[in-house]
Amino acid sequence: MRTSVPLSPAAEASLASLNEYHRDQFQQLQDYDRAAKSKAYKLKLNLDNLFTDLARGHLAGENAEFLQEAAKRDGVPFNPAAPYISFRDLTVAVAGSLKQTDVRESIDLLRPFSVMARMGITMETGLVGDQVVPKVTAKTTPNWLPNEAATGTATTPTLAQVALTPKVAIGSLNYSRHMAKQANASQFAARELLRTVGTAVDTAIINGSGVSGQPLGIIGTAGVQTQSGTTLNAGCATMKRKSAEANVIDEQISFLATPVVRELLEGREKATGGGKFVWDKDQVADRQAFVSTDVPTATMLCGDFSLIYLGIWGAGLVLEINPYEQTNFRAGIIQARVLLSCDVAVLHPSSVIVASSIT
């Protein structure tokens, strides 16, 4: 058995001094951490000053600290000439500046005007290089064992790939020094920048042509099912059935149409004199229904929109300022642009049904 040996008074004094030193160091670290977090929380991004600083080629002050913290937080390099603007940093505007929110940044890219984000499409950021999304086109075949000695028969699923390559959406604007001095200028700039890119992405997801640099959207994808839009009524239930037959999750089926189509179907009874309408209380065929002006005229889509994939390359939204255009520089006009590299894939085309020429 070991016996404890009492420490000498000198050793006890040294140990007490050492413990006190470490307590002080730990307290200082805690104080520093709290101060750093408090400072980061209080930092705000002011687009008025940001545009002016970038036009002068000198990013400094609170904006520089804010953007450095945002880049560090999201794991991207900090470039003072073309700073990374986190999507969530542009969602809430207060007193001429923008504050952080904890909502996922990929969703914030398209809020609050993107119907595709509200319908739950799948988004992934930070892609590098061309991408392929694997999918199963024919499942394995299960079999039952008739007795304990029987063996199962192995089958091989059929796999395919959906290829994605970055397509670049660009939005640009001129931002005058005079406007920078007006009330709510930074709110306007933030809203305009997001809508420029977000609306282009929404349109491409729904009906992108696949040529001239555009992604190929849902409507043009091979394998998407169709439905007659003539006197559309029971056809809505047929669209829901076709989507369910594609083995999507039934509760996730939803509809998307233009405001004009909604107005038409809100006034059309399911059965004459029955008092129930095709589009009723934001539902069609007992499934949630949405509208968007980005949908082509007289068109409605039905399906599980979580099977629509939006891939975003790199840091995502990038803001760049051109301080070298001499005419605008002499006039006090700042040129700004936003870039986004993305592509769209419809993972299971048969799960989506499109009705066109709706009457």
MARDREN-59885 format. One record per residue: x, y, z of N, C-alpha, C in turn; residue in one letter. Coordinates in steps of 0.2 Angstrom, whole numbers, padded with zeros to 4 digits, always signed. Example, Ala and Ser with C-alpha at 12.3 -4.5 7.8 and 13.67 -1.06 7.14 Angstrom:
BEGIN
+0066-0028+0039+0062-0022+0039+0066-0016+0039a
+0064-0011+0035+0068-0005+0036+0064+0000+0039s
This chain:
BEGIN
+0004-0006+0000+0000+0000+0000+0004+0006+0000m
+0002+0011-0005+0006+0017-0005+0004+0022+0001r
+0008+0025+0004+0006+0030+0009+0008+0037+0006t
+0004+0042+0007+0005+0049+0005+0010+0052+0009s
+0014+0056+0006+0019+0060+0010+0017+0067+0010v
+0017+0070+0015+0015+0077+0015+0020+0082+0012p
+0017+0087+0008+0022+0092+0005+0025+0096+0010l
+0031+0099+0008+0034+0104+0013+0031+0110+0012s
+0031+0115+0017+0028+0121+0016+0030+0125+0010p
+0036+0124+0008+0039+0127+0002+0035+0125-0005a
+0035+0118-0005+0031+0115-0011+0024+0116-0011a
+0021+0117-0005+0014+0118-0005+0013+0126-0008e
+0017+0130-0006+0017+0137-0008+0018+0137-0016a
+0023+0133-0018+0024+0133-0025+0018+0131-0029s
+0015+0125-0027+0009+0122-0030+0003+0127-0030l
+0002+0131-0024-0003+0136-0024-0002+0141-0029a
+0004+0143-0030+0006+0149-0034+0005+0146-0041s
+0007+0140-0043+0006+0138-0050-0002+0137-0051l
-0006+0135-0047-0013+0134-0048-0016+0141-0049n
-0014+0146-0045-0017+0153-0046-0015+0156-0053e
-0009+0154-0055-0006+0156-0062-0011+0154-0067y
-0012+0147-0067-0016+0144-0072-0023+0146-0072h
-0026+0148-0066-0033+0150-0066-0033+0157-0069r
-0028+0161-0068-0028+0168-0071-0027+0167-0078d
-0023+0163-0081-0022+0162-0088-0029+0159-0091q
-0032+0155-0088-0039+0152-0091-0044+0158-0091f
-0044+0162-0085-0049+0167-0085-0047+0172-0091q
-0041+0174-0092-0039+0178-0097-0042+0176-0104q
-0041+0169-0105-0043+0166-0112-0050+0167-0112l
-0054+0165-0107-0061+0166-0107-0063+0173-0109q
-0060+0178-0106-0062+0185-0107-0061+0187-0114d
-0055+0184-0117-0053+0186-0124-0058+0183-0128y
-0060+0177-0127-0065+0173-0131-0072+0177-0131d
-0074+0179-0125-0080+0182-0125-0080+0189-0129r
-0074+0192-0128-0073+0199-0131-0073+0198-0139a
-0070+0193-0141-0069+0191-0149-0076+0190-0151a
-0080+0185-0148-0087+0184-0150-0091+0190-0150k
-0091+0194-0145-0095+0200-0144-0093+0205-0150s
-0087+0205-0152-0085+0210-0157-0087+0207-0164k
-0087+0201-0165-0089+0198-0171-0096+0198-0172a
-0100+0198-0166-0107+0198-0167-0109+0205-0168y
-0106+0210-0166-0108+0217-0167-0106+0220-0174k
-0101+0217-0177-0099+0219-0184-0105+0219-0189l
-0105+0224-0193-0110+0224-0198-0107+0226-0204k
-0110+0224-0210-0108+0225-0217-0112+0231-0219l
-0109+0237-0221-0112+0242-0224-0110+0243-0232n
-0115+0241-0236-0114+0241-0243-0112+0248-0246l
-0115+0253-0243-0113+0260-0245-0105+0261-0245d
-0102+0260-0239-0095+0260-0238-0091+0255-0242n
-0094+0249-0242-0091+0244-0246-0089+0245-0253l
-0095+0247-0257-0094+0249-0264-0089+0255-0265f
-0089+0260-0260-0085+0265-0261-0077+0263-0260t
-0076+0259-0254-0070+0257-0253-0067+0252-0258d
-0071+0248-0261-0068+0244-0267-0067+0248-0273l
-0071+0253-0274-0069+0257-0280-0063+0261-0279a
-0061+0262-0273-0055+0266-0272-0049+0261-0271r
-0050+0254-0271-0045+0249-0271-0043+0248-0264g
-0046+0250-0259-0044+0250-0252-0050+0248-0248h
-0049+0242-0245-0055+0239-0241-0052+0239-0234l
-0055+0243-0229-0053+0244-0223-0058+0244-0218a
-0057+0245-0211-0062+0246-0206-0066+0240-0205g
-0072+0242-0202-0077+0237-0200-0079+0232-0206e
-0080+0235-0212-0081+0231-0217-0076+0225-0219n
-0070+0227-0218-0064+0222-0219-0064+0217-0214a
-0065+0219-0208-0066+0214-0202-0072+0210-0203e
-0077+0212-0205-0083+0208-0206-0082+0203-0211f
-0079+0205-0217-0078+0200-0223-0073+0195-0221l
-0068+0197-0217-0063+0192-0215-0066+0187-0211q
-0070+0189-0206-0074+0185-0201-0078+0180-0205e
-0082+0183-0210-0087+0179-0214-0083+0174-0218a
-0077+0175-0221-0073+0171-0225-0070+0165-0221a
-0068+0167-0215-0065+0162-0210-0070+0158-0208k
-0076+0160-0206-0082+0156-0204-0084+0151-0209r
-0084+0153-0215-0087+0148-0220-0081+0145-0224d
-0075+0145-0221-0069+0142-0224-0067+0143-0231g
-0068+0150-0233-0065+0152-0240-0060+0157-0239v
-0056+0158-0244-0050+0163-0244-0053+0170-0244p
-0050+0174-0241-0052+0181-0240-0048+0185-0246f
-0052+0188-0251-0049+0192-0256-0051+0199-0256n
-0047+0204-0253-0050+0210-0252-0052+0214-0259p
-0049+0211-0265-0051+0214-0271-0058+0212-0274a
-0060+0205-0272-0066+0202-0274-0069+0198-0268a
-0071+0202-0263-0073+0198-0257-0079+0194-0258p
-0079+0188-0254-0084+0183-0253-0089+0186-0249y
-0096+0186-0252-0101+0189-0248-0106+0183-0246i
-0106+0181-0240-0110+0175-0238-0117+0177-0239s
-0121+0172-0242-0128+0173-0243-0132+0175-0237f
-0130+0172-0231-0134+0174-0225-0133+0181-0223r
-0127+0184-0225-0125+0191-0223-0130+0196-0227d
-0133+0194-0232-0137+0198-0236-0145+0198-0235l
-0147+0194-0229-0154+0193-0229-0157+0198-0225t
-0154+0201-0220-0158+0206-0216-0154+0213-0216v
-0158+0218-0217-0155+0225-0217-0158+0229-0211a
-0153+0232-0208-0155+0236-0202-0151+0243-0202v
-0155+0248-0202-0152+0255-0202-0146+0256-0207a
-0147+0254-0213-0142+0255-0218-0136+0250-0218g
-0137+0245-0214-0132+0239-0214-0135+0233-0213s
-0131+0227-0214-0134+0221-0215-0131+0216-0209l
-0135+0212-0206-0133+0208-0200-0133+0201-0202k
-0129+0197-0198-0129+0190-0200-0136+0186-0197q
-0138+0181-0200-0143+0177-0198-0141+0170-0198t
-0144+0165-0194-0141+0158-0194-0145+0154-0199d
-0149+0156-0203-0152+0152-0208-0147+0150-0213v
-0147+0143-0216-0143+0140-0220-0141+0145-0226r
-0135+0146-0228-0133+0151-0233-0136+0149-0240e
-0136+0142-0242-0138+0140-0248-0146+0142-0249s
-0150+0142-0244-0157+0144-0245-0157+0152-0245i
-0153+0155-0242-0153+0162-0242-0151+0165-0248d
-0148+0162-0253-0147+0164-0259-0153+0167-0263l
-0158+0163-0262-0164+0164-0266-0170+0167-0262l
-0169+0168-0256-0175+0171-0252-0175+0178-0253r
-0181+0182-0252-0187+0178-0250-0192+0177-0257p
-0189+0179-0262-0193+0179-0268-0193+0172-0272f
-0188+0167-0270-0188+0161-0274-0193+0156-0273s
-0197+0154-0277-0202+0149-0276-0199+0142-0276v
-0193+0142-0280-0190+0135-0280-0187+0133-0273m
-0184+0138-0269-0182+0137-0263-0187+0135-0258a
-0193+0139-0258-0199+0137-0254-0201+0130-0256r
-0201+0128-0262-0203+0121-0263-0198+0116-0262m
-0192+0118-0259-0188+0113-0256-0183+0109-0261g
-0181+0113-0266-0176+0109-0270-0170+0108-0266i
-0166+0103-0269-0159+0101-0265-0154+0106-0268t
-0150+0109-0263-0145+0113-0265-0138+0111-0262m
-0133+0112-0266-0126+0110-0263-0121+0116-0265e
-0117+0118-0260-0112+0123-0262-0105+0120-0261t
-0100+0125-0264-0093+0123-0263-0091+0118-0268g
-0094+0117-0274-0092+0112-0278-0086+0114-0282l
-0082+0109-0284-0075+0110-0287-0075+0105-0293v
-0074+0108-0299-0073+0104-0305-0080+0102-0307g
-0080+0099-0313-0086+0096-0316-0089+0091-0311d
-0095+0090-0311-0098+0085-0306-0103+0080-0310q
-0103+0074-0307-0108+0069-0309-0112+0067-0303v
-0119+0067-0303-0123+0064-0298-0125+0057-0299v
-0123+0052-0296-0125+0045-0297-0133+0044-0295p
-0136+0040-0299-0143+0038-0297-0144+0031-0300k
-0149+0028-0296-0151+0021-0298-0157+0022-0303v
-0156+0018-0309-0161+0018-0314-0165+0012-0314t
-0162+0006-0311-0166+0000-0310-0164-0003-0304a
-0168-0005-0299-0166-0007-0292-0165-0014-0292k
-0162-0016-0287-0160-0024-0286-0167-0027-0285t
-0167-0034-0286-0173-0038-0285-0172-0042-0279t
-0177-0041-0274-0176-0045-0268-0179-0052-0270p
-0178-0057-0266-0181-0064-0266-0182-0067-0259n
-0186-0071-0259-0188-0074-0252-0185-0081-0252w
-0182-0083-0246-0179-0089-0245-0184-0094-0242l
-0185-0100-0246-0191-0105-0244-0189-0109-0238p
-0182-0109-0237-0181-0113-0231-0174-0111-0228n
-0172-0114-0223-0165-0112-0219-0159-0113-0224e
-0159-0118-0228-0154-0120-0232-0153-0116-0238a
-0159-0113-0240-0159-0109-0247-0154-0103-0247a
-0152-0101-0253-0148-0095-0254-0151-0090-0258t
-0150-0084-0257-0153-0079-0261-0149-0078-0267g
-0152-0075-0272-0150-0074-0279-0148-0066-0279t
-0141-0065-0280-0139-0058-0280-0141-0055-0287a
-0143-0049-0287-0144-0045-0293-0140-0038-0292t
-0139-0035-0298-0135-0029-0299-0140-0023-0301t
-0140-0018-0297-0144-0012-0299-0141-0009-0305p
-0145-0005-0309-0142-0001-0314-0141+0006-0312t
-0135+0008-0313-0133+0015-0311-0132+0019-0317l
-0134+0026-0316-0133+0031-0321-0130+0037-0318a
-0127+0042-0322-0125+0048-0319-0128+0054-0322q
-0129+0059-0318-0131+0065-0321-0126+0070-0321v
-0123+0073-0326-0118+0077-0327-0119+0084-0326a
-0115+0088-0322-0116+0095-0321-0110+0099-0322l
-0110+0104-0326-0104+0109-0327-0106+0116-0325t
-0102+0120-0323-0104+0126-0320-0106+0131-0326p
-0112+0134-0325-0114+0139-0329-0114+0146-0325k
-0112+0151-0328-0111+0157-0324-0117+0162-0325v
-0120+0164-0320-0125+0169-0320-0122+0176-0318a
-0123+0181-0321-0120+0188-0319-0125+0193-0319i
-0125+0197-0314-0129+0203-0313-0125+0209-0312g
-0126+0215-0315-0122+0221-0314-0126+0227-0313s
-0123+0232-0309-0127+0238-0308-0122+0243-0307l
-0124+0250-0309-0121+0256-0307-0123+0259-0301n
-0119+0260-0296-0120+0263-0290-0117+0269-0289y
-0121+0275-0289-0119+0282-0289-0117+0284-0282s
-0112+0288-0281-0111+0291-0275-0117+0295-0272r
-0121+0298-0276-0127+0302-0274-0131+0297-0271h
-0132+0291-0274-0137+0286-0271-0135+0283-0264m
-0128+0283-0264-0125+0280-0258-0127+0285-0252a
-0128+0291-0253-0130+0296-0248-0137+0296-0246k
-0141+0292-0250-0149+0292-0249-0150+0287-0244q
-0156+0288-0241-0159+0283-0236-0160+0277-0239a
-0159+0271-0235-0160+0264-0237-0157+0262-0244n
-0151+0266-0245-0147+0264-0251-0145+0257-0251a
-0142+0255-0245-0139+0248-0245-0144+0243-0245s
-0150+0244-0242-0156+0239-0242-0157+0238-0250q
-0158+0243-0253-0160+0243-0261-0154+0239-0264f
-0148+0241-0263-0142+0237-0267-0142+0230-0265a
-0143+0228-0259-0143+0221-0257-0149+0217-0260a
-0155+0220-0260-0161+0217-0263-0160+0216-0270r
-0157+0221-0274-0156+0221-0281-0151+0216-0283e
-0146+0216-0279-0141+0211-0281-0143+0204-0280l
-0147+0202-0275-0149+0195-0274-0154+0194-0279l
-0159+0198-0280-0164+0197-0285-0162+0196-0292r
-0156+0200-0294-0153+0199-0301-0151+0192-0302t
-0147+0189-0297-0145+0182-0298-0150+0177-0296v
-0154+0178-0291-0159+0173-0288-0164+0172-0294g
-0167+0178-0297-0172+0177-0302-0169+0173-0308t
-0163+0174-0310-0160+0171-0315-0160+0163-0314a
-0158+0162-0308-0157+0155-0306-0164+0151-0306v
-0169+0155-0303-0176+0152-0303-0178+0150-0310d
-0178+0155-0314-0180+0154-0321-0176+0148-0324t
-0170+0148-0323-0166+0142-0326-0168+0136-0324a
-0170+0135-0317-0172+0129-0314-0178+0127-0317i
-0183+0131-0318-0190+0130-0321-0189+0128-0329i
-0186+0133-0332-0187+0132-0340-0180+0135-0343n
-0174+0133-0340-0168+0135-0344-0168+0131-0350g
-0165+0134-0355-0164+0131-0362-0159+0126-0363s
-0154+0126-0359-0148+0122-0360-0143+0124-0365g
-0144+0130-0368-0140+0133-0373-0138+0140-0371v
-0133+0142-0375-0131+0149-0373-0129+0151-0366s
-0126+0146-0363-0123+0146-0356-0128+0145-0351g
-0135+0144-0353-0140+0142-0348-0140+0135-0345q
-0142+0134-0339-0143+0127-0337-0149+0124-0341p
-0150+0118-0341-0156+0115-0344-0161+0114-0338l
-0167+0117-0339-0172+0117-0333-0176+0111-0334g
-0181+0111-0329-0186+0105-0328-0190+0104-0334i
-0193+0109-0337-0197+0108-0343-0194+0105-0349i
-0188+0107-0350-0184+0104-0356-0180+0098-0355g
-0181+0095-0349-0177+0089-0347-0180+0083-0350t
-0177+0078-0354-0179+0072-0357-0182+0068-0351a
-0188+0065-0352-0191+0060-0348-0196+0063-0343g
-0197+0070-0343-0202+0073-0339-0209+0072-0343v
-0214+0070-0338-0220+0068-0341-0224+0074-0343q
-0229+0073-0347-0234+0078-0349-0241+0077-0347t
-0245+0082-0347-0252+0081-0346-0256+0087-0350q
-0261+0085-0353-0265+0090-0357-0268+0095-0352s
-0267+0101-0355-0270+0107-0351-0277+0109-0353g
-0280+0105-0357-0287+0107-0360-0292+0106-0355t
-0295+0112-0353-0301+0112-0348-0298+0108-0342t
-0292+0110-0339-0289+0106-0334-0293+0106-0328l
-0295+0100-0325-0299+0099-0319-0297+0092-0317n
-0300+0087-0319-0298+0080-0317-0290+0078-0319a
-0288+0082-0324-0281+0081-0326-0276+0083-0320g
-0278+0087-0315-0274+0088-0309-0273+0082-0305c
-0278+0078-0304-0277+0072-0300-0273+0067-0304a
-0274+0067-0311-0270+0063-0315-0262+0065-0314t
-0261+0071-0314-0254+0073-0313-0251+0070-0307m
-0255+0071-0301-0253+0068-0295-0252+0061-0295k
-0257+0057-0298-0256+0050-0299-0249+0048-0303r
-0248+0052-0308-0242+0050-0312-0236+0051-0308k
-0236+0056-0304-0230+0058-0300-0229+0052-0294s
-0235+0050-0291-0235+0045-0286-0232+0038-0290a
-0234+0037-0296-0232+0031-0299-0225+0031-0301e
-0222+0036-0300-0214+0037-0301-0211+0035-0295a
-0215+0033-0289-0212+0031-0283-0209+0037-0279n
-0212+0043-0280-0209+0048-0275-0213+0048-0269v
-0211+0052-0264-0214+0052-0257-0220+0056-0258i
-0226+0052-0257-0233+0055-0259-0234+0062-0256d
-0232+0063-0249-0233+0069-0246-0229+0075-0248e
-0224+0073-0252-0220+0079-0255-0222+0081-0262q
-0227+0078-0265-0229+0081-0271-0232+0088-0270i
-0231+0092-0275-0234+0099-0275-0234+0102-0282s
-0238+0107-0282-0240+0110-0289-0237+0117-0289f
-0235+0119-0295-0232+0126-0297-0235+0128-0303l
-0238+0134-0303-0241+0137-0309-0240+0145-0309a
-0243+0148-0314-0243+0155-0315-0248+0158-0311t
-0248+0164-0309-0254+0167-0306-0260+0167-0310p
-0259+0168-0316-0265+0167-0321-0269+0161-0321v
-0265+0155-0321-0267+0149-0320-0271+0148-0313v
-0268+0150-0308-0271+0150-0302-0278+0153-0302r
-0278+0159-0305-0284+0163-0305-0290+0159-0309e
-0287+0156-0314-0292+0152-0318-0295+0146-0314l
-0290+0142-0311-0293+0136-0307-0296+0138-0301l
-0295+0144-0298-0299+0146-0292-0306+0147-0294e
-0307+0148-0300-0314+0150-0302-0318+0144-0305g
-0314+0138-0306-0317+0132-0309-0319+0127-0304r
-0325+0125-0304-0328+0120-0299-0325+0113-0301e
-0324+0109-0296-0322+0102-0298-0329+0098-0301k
-0334+0100-0298-0341+0097-0301-0346+0103-0300a
-0349+0104-0306-0354+0110-0306-0359+0110-0300t
-0359+0115-0297-0363+0116-0291-0361+0113-0285g
-0355+0110-0285-0352+0107-0279-0349+0112-0274g
-0347+0118-0276-0344+0123-0272-0337+0121-0270g
-0334+0116-0273-0327+0115-0272-0323+0116-0278k
-0317+0120-0278-0314+0122-0284-0307+0118-0285f
-0305+0118-0291-0299+0115-0293-0293+0117-0289v
-0292+0124-0288-0287+0127-0284-0290+0130-0278w
-0289+0127-0272-0293+0130-0266-0289+0130-0260d
-0288+0136-0257-0284+0137-0251-0277+0135-0252k
-0274+0137-0258-0267+0136-0259-0266+0128-0260d
-0271+0125-0262-0270+0117-0263-0273+0116-0270q
-0270+0111-0273-0273+0108-0279-0272+0100-0278v
-0278+0097-0279-0278+0089-0278-0276+0088-0271a
-0278+0092-0266-0276+0091-0259-0268+0091-0258d
-0265+0094-0262-0257+0095-0262-0256+0102-0262r
-0250+0105-0259-0249+0112-0258-0247+0114-0265q
-0249+0120-0267-0248+0123-0273-0245+0130-0272a
-0241+0132-0277-0237+0138-0277-0238+0142-0284f
-0236+0148-0284-0236+0152-0290-0230+0156-0291v
-0228+0157-0297-0222+0161-0299-0223+0164-0306s
-0221+0170-0307-0221+0173-0313-0215+0170-0318t
-0211+0166-0315-0205+0163-0319-0208+0157-0323d
-0214+0154-0321-0216+0149-0325-0219+0151-0331v
-0218+0147-0337-0220+0150-0343-0228+0150-0343p
-0231+0154-0348-0238+0156-0348-0242+0149-0349t
-0248+0149-0346-0252+0144-0346-0249+0137-0345a
-0245+0137-0340-0241+0130-0338-0242+0129-0331t
-0242+0122-0329-0242+0120-0322-0237+0114-0321m
-0234+0114-0316-0229+0108-0315-0232+0104-0308l
-0230+0098-0308-0232+0094-0302-0227+0089-0301c
-0225+0088-0295-0220+0083-0293-0217+0084-0286g
-0211+0080-0285-0208+0081-0279-0201+0085-0280d
-0201+0091-0278-0196+0096-0281-0190+0095-0277f
-0190+0091-0271-0183+0090-0268-0179+0085-0273s
-0182+0083-0278-0178+0079-0283-0175+0083-0288l
-0175+0090-0287-0172+0095-0292-0166+0097-0288i
-0160+0096-0291-0153+0097-0288-0150+0104-0291y
-0148+0108-0287-0145+0114-0289-0138+0114-0286l
-0133+0114-0290-0126+0113-0288-0123+0120-0289g
-0119+0123-0284-0116+0129-0284-0108+0128-0283i
-0105+0131-0287-0097+0130-0287-0094+0136-0283w
-0089+0134-0280-0085+0139-0276-0088+0142-0270g
-0086+0148-0268-0089+0151-0263-0096+0153-0264a
-0098+0153-0270-0105+0155-0271-0106+0162-0274g
-0109+0167-0271-0110+0174-0273-0104+0178-0272l
-0101+0181-0277-0095+0185-0277-0097+0192-0280v
-0095+0197-0276-0096+0204-0277-0089+0207-0280l
-0089+0210-0286-0083+0213-0288-0085+0220-0290e
-0080+0225-0289-0081+0232-0291-0076+0234-0296i
-0078+0237-0301-0073+0240-0306-0071+0247-0305n
-0065+0248-0302-0063+0255-0301-0060+0259-0307p
-0059+0255-0312-0054+0257-0318-0058+0261-0324y
-0065+0260-0324-0068+0263-0329-0068+0271-0329e
-0065+0274-0333-0063+0281-0332-0069+0286-0332q
-0074+0284-0337-0080+0289-0337-0084+0288-0331t
-0086+0282-0329-0089+0282-0323-0086+0284-0317n
-0079+0284-0316-0075+0286-0311-0076+0294-0310f
-0075+0297-0316-0076+0304-0316-0083+0307-0314r
-0088+0303-0315-0095+0305-0314-0097+0302-0307a
-0092+0299-0303-0094+0297-0297-0099+0291-0297g
-0098+0287-0302-0102+0281-0303-0098+0275-0302i
-0100+0270-0298-0097+0264-0296-0100+0258-0300i
-0096+0254-0303-0099+0248-0307-0098+0242-0302q
-0103+0238-0301-0103+0232-0297-0106+0227-0301a
-0103+0221-0300-0106+0215-0303-0106+0209-0298r
-0111+0204-0299-0111+0198-0295-0111+0192-0299v
-0107+0187-0297-0107+0181-0301-0109+0175-0297l
-0112+0170-0301-0113+0164-0297-0113+0158-0302l
-0109+0153-0301-0108+0148-0305-0112+0142-0302s
-0117+0139-0307-0121+0134-0304-0123+0130-0310c
-0127+0125-0309-0130+0120-0314-0136+0117-0310d
-0140+0114-0315-0147+0111-0312-0147+0104-0315v
-0149+0099-0311-0151+0093-0313-0157+0090-0310a
-0161+0087-0315-0168+0084-0313-0166+0077-0312v
-0166+0074-0305-0163+0068-0304-0167+0062-0306l
-0174+0063-0306-0179+0058-0308-0184+0062-0312h
-0183+0063-0319-0187+0066-0323-0194+0064-0323p
-0195+0057-0323-0202+0055-0323-0206+0057-0317s
-0203+0059-0312-0207+0061-0306-0210+0068-0307s
-0209+0072-0312-0211+0078-0313-0216+0078-0319v
-0222+0081-0319-0227+0081-0324-0228+0088-0326i
-0228+0090-0332-0229+0097-0335-0236+0097-0339v
-0240+0102-0337-0246+0103-0341-0245+0110-0344a
-0247+0110-0351-0246+0116-0354-0252+0118-0358s
-0252+0124-0361-0258+0127-0364-0264+0126-0360s
-0264+0128-0354-0270+0127-0349-0275+0131-0351i
-0281+0128-0352-0287+0132-0353-0293+0131-0348t
